[in-house]
Amino acid sequence: MGVDGQLEKEINLQIIRKLKAYLEMNDVEVVLTREKDDGLYSSTDKNKKSADMKKRVEIINGAKADVMVSIHQNSYHQPEISGAQVFYYQNSQEGKRFAQLMQKRFDYCLGEKNRRQAKANGGYYLLAHSKPVSVIVEAGFLSNPKEAALLEIFLHSKGQTLPRSMILMKGWGPDSNVEEGNLDNYIHFLRRRLQNTGSSLQIKTVRGIGYALQ
């Protein structure tokens, strides 16, 4: 759960739905392990997390996909920590190359502040047991107030005009002395990300008020 009470699974599901729609517009077949807010386990399972992971692997391997991408949100005990990071299975060279490509794209879209590197991992169940080339994407830190707030705002605000004052308050807090130029920089990165992914969505400047996602 994020600093403002956001449930990770809700944010992940919204990201996944948008990504699925974009990929399918580009003739990519997409198989989701879940399409609604339900775990992949039964009420009789003693270890629900283990049962959920095993069912996910069963779906992934049964789909005979080329790649597997598992989307998550990160957290850390220090709230100033931020950024996006991609993980791959430590024994997979193809996974490493795929993760590095995705990490490079994150770094380009988020700017020089995102200095993380693709990282090998041998303990994640999905990476170790999924047959396709697989990565886990930590798209942001829910423990970082700014990232959590901005993710929440732009995921729920399509078609709405967001006042600059509201974005600044949600992203940086009511007592912050942050300059408005920092907000403009972040909007610039979001616009570039949408453009580079081929999305039809645009962040429009509403003169004298703020921004709107259309």
C-alpha positions in Angstrom: 0.0 0.0 0.0 1.3 3.5 -0.9 1.8 6.5 1.4 -1.7 7.9 0.5 -3.4 4.5 0.8 -3.2 3.4 -2.8 -3.3 -0.4 -3.2 -0.5 -1.6 -5.5 -2.8 -4.1 -7.2 -5.2 -1.4 -8.2 -2.5 0.8 -9.8 -0.9 -2.3 -11.5 -4.2 -3.3 -13.0 -4.8 0.1 -14.5 -1.3 0.2 -16.0 -1.7 -3.3 -17.4 -5.0 -2.5 -19.0 -3.6 0.6 -20.7 -0.5 -1.3 -21.8 -2.6 -4.2 -23.2 -4.7 -1.7 -25.2 -1.6 -0.1 -26.7 0.1 -3.4 -27.6 -3.1 -4.8 -29.2 -3.4 -1.6 -31.4 0.1 -2.6 -32.7 -1.0 -6.2 -33.4 0.7 -7.7 -30.4 -1.2 -10.6 -28.8 -1.5 -10.1 -25.1 -2.4 -12.7 -22.4 -3.1 -11.4 -18.9 -2.7 -13.6 -15.8 -5.6 -11.6 -14.3 -8.1 -9.0 -15.7 -9.9 -8.1 -12.5 -9.1 -7.5 -8.8 -9.1 -11.2 -7.8 -6.3 -13.4 -6.6 -5.5 -16.7 -8.4 -6.2 -19.0 -5.5 -9.2 -20.7 -3.8 -10.6 -20.3 -0.4 -9.3 -23.7 0.5 -5.6 -23.0 -0.3 -3.5 -22.8 2.9 -0.8 -20.7 1.3 -2.7 -18.3 -0.9 0.4 -16.4 -2.1 2.1 -19.6 -3.2 -1.0 -20.9 -4.9 -1.4 -17.5 -6.7 2.2 -17.7 -8.0 1.9 -21.2 -9.2 -1.3 -20.4 -11.1 0.4 -17.4 -12.7 3.3 -19.5 -13.9 0.9 -22.1 -15.2 -0.9 -19.4 -17.3 2.4 -17.9 -18.5 3.9 -21.2 -19.6 0.7 -22.4 -21.1 0.4 -19.3 -23.3 3.8 -20.1 -25.0 4.6 -16.4 -25.1 7.7 -14.8 -26.4 8.2 -12.6 -23.4 6.7 -12.1 -19.9 6.4 -8.8 -18.2 5.3 -8.6 -14.6 4.4 -5.1 -13.4 4.7 -3.9 -9.8 5.2 -0.8 -7.6 8.2 -0.6 -5.3 8.5 0.6 -1.7 11.3 1.5 0.6 11.7 2.8 4.2 13.2 6.0 3.0 10.4 8.1 1.3 12.8 10.2 -0.8 13.9 7.1 -2.8 12.3 7.1 -6.3 12.7 5.7 -9.8 11.8 2.7 -12.0 13.8 -0.5 -12.2 13.7 -3.7 -14.2 14.8 -7.2 -12.9 15.7 -10.3 -14.8 16.6 -13.9 -13.9 20.2 -14.2 -13.0 20.9 -17.1 -15.4 19.1 -15.7 -18.4 21.2 -13.7 -20.9 18.1 -13.0 -23.1 16.3 -11.8 -20.0 19.3 -9.5 -19.2 19.2 -8.0 -22.7 15.5 -7.5 -22.5 15.7 -5.9 -19.1 18.5 -3.5 -20.2 16.5 -2.4 -23.1 13.5 -1.7 -20.9 15.6 0.1 -18.3 17.2 2.3 -21.0 13.7 3.3 -22.1 12.7 4.1 -18.5 15.8 6.2 -18.1 15.1 8.1 -21.3 11.5 8.8 -20.4 12.1 9.7 -16.8 15.3 11.7 -17.3 18.6 11.8 -15.6 17.1 11.5 -12.1 16.4 7.8 -12.9 19.8 6.3 -12.5 18.9 2.8 -11.7 20.2 -0.2 -13.7 18.7 -3.5 -14.7 19.4 -6.0 -12.0 19.8 -9.7 -11.8 17.7 -11.7 -9.3 17.7 -15.4 -8.5 14.9 -15.4 -5.8 11.8 -14.2 -7.6 9.5 -17.2 -8.2 8.1 -15.8 -11.5 11.5 -15.2 -13.0 12.9 -18.6 -12.0 9.9 -20.6 -13.2 8.6 -18.8 -16.3 9.7 -20.2 -19.6 9.5 -17.1 -21.8 12.1 -14.3 -21.6 10.9 -12.7 -18.4 11.3 -9.4 -16.5 9.8 -7.8 -13.5 9.2 -4.1 -13.7 9.1 -1.9 -10.6 7.4 1.1 -12.2 7.8 3.5 -9.3 7.9 3.8 -5.5 4.6 4.0 -3.7 6.7 4.9 -0.6 7.7 8.1 -2.5 5.0 10.6 -1.9 5.5 12.5 -5.2 5.6 9.4 -7.4 2.6 7.8 -5.6 0.5 11.0 -5.9 1.3 11.7 -9.5 0.6 8.1 -10.6 -2.7 8.2 -8.8 -3.6 11.6 -10.3 -2.9 10.8 -13.9 -4.3 7.3 -13.8 -7.7 8.6 -12.6 -7.9 12.0 -14.3 -8.4 11.4 -18.0 -10.4 14.3 -19.5 -10.2 16.4 -16.3 -8.3 19.7 -15.9 -5.9 19.4 -13.0 -4.9 22.8 -11.4 -1.2 23.3 -10.9 -1.8 23.9 -7.2 -3.5 20.6 -6.7 -0.7 18.7 -8.5 2.0 20.5 -6.5 0.1 19.8 -3.2 -0.4 16.1 -4.0 3.1 15.6 -5.4 5.2 17.6 -3.0 3.0 18.4 0.0 1.3 21.6 1.2 4.3 22.9 3.0 6.9 22.4 0.3 8.7 25.3 -1.3 9.3 23.5 -4.5 9.4 25.7 -7.6 6.8 25.3 -10.3 9.5 24.6 -12.8 10.0 21.2 -11.2 6.4 20.4 -12.1 6.9 21.6 -15.6 9.9 19.3 -16.0 7.9 16.3 -14.8 5.1 17.1 -17.2 7.7 17.4 -20.0 8.9 13.8 -19.2 5.4 12.5 -19.2 4.6 14.1 -22.5 7.8 12.6 -24.0 6.9 9.2 -22.7 3.4 9.3 -24.3 4.9 10.5 -27.6 7.6 7.9 -27.7 5.2 5.0 -27.0 2.9 6.1 -29.8 0.0 6.8 -27.5 -2.8 9.0 -28.7 -3.1 10.5 -25.2 -1.8 14.0 -24.7 -1.2 16.2 -21.7 -2.6 19.6 -22.7 -1.7 22.8 -21.0 -4.9 24.6 -19.9 -3.6 28.2 -19.8 -4.0 29.9 -16.4 -5.2 26.7 -14.7 -3.0 23.6 -15.1 -3.0 20.4 -17.2 -5.5 17.9 -18.7 -4.9 14.4 -20.0 -6.9 13.9 -23.2 
